[in-house]
Amino acid sequence: MFTLAAIMFAVFMGFFMSMTLTFCISIYLIGFSSGAMNKWLELWPIAYPIAVLSIIAYRPLALFLSGKVVRWWQSRHHPS
């Protein structure tokens, strides 16, 4: 169930998502200043492992739901 590819995906996706979200939230809360950069550097190491664990935990549910939606969409728009 948890392949190396799935774990590596979670590591990289968690890195990019946590970095982007904490940066944007810091800029939103503080404004673009050195205070925002300091807050981002304070928050990102907390958000990164949470993001990775969340991606690993939610991956099966996300795959299941996306499969359901794609099958539903295809049945509506690509009749056999």
N, C-alpha and C positions, 0 to 999 in steps of 0.2 A: 504494500500500500504506500509506504513512504520510500520512494526511490531516491537515489542520489540526485537525479534531475529535479525532482519535486522539492527537495531540500534546498538545492542550489537556487532554484527559482525563488523560493521564499526568502533566502538570504539577500539576493540581489533586488528583488522587488521591495522587500522590507527596507533595504538601504535607501532606495530612491524615493519611495513613498514617505517614509518617516522624515527624510531630509527635506523634501519639498513641503510637506504639511507643517512641520514645526517652523520652517523658515517663513512660510506665508502667514501662519498664525502669529508669530513673533512680530513681523512687520505690521500686521493688522492691529495688534494690541499696543505696540510701542511706537510705531512709525519707523521710517528708515533712518536709523541712527546707530551709533556704536552700542547703545543699550540693547537694541534689537539683536545685534550680532552676539552680544554676550548672553542674552536670554536664549537665543537659538543654540549656542554652544552648551548651555546648561541643560536645555530640554532634550536635545537630539539624542544623547546617549541613553536617556530613559525611554524615549519613544522607539528607538531602533529595535531592541529586543522584544518589546511588546508587539511591534509590527510583524516581526518574523514569526513569533509564536502564534499570532492571530492568523497569519496567512496559512500556516501549517494546519491550524485547528479548523479553519473555515473552508479550506480547499475542497474537501469532499462535498460539503453542502453547496458550494459555489458551482462545482462541476455538475452536480445533480440538477440544480435549478437552471443553469444555463442550458443543459441538455434538454430539459423539459420545454424551455422557452423556444429553443431552436426547432425542436420537433413540432411544437404547436405552430410556430411561424411558417415552417415549411409545409405543413398540412393545409394551411390557409392560403398560401401564395403559390405553391407548386403542386397542384393536384396531379395525381398519377393517372 
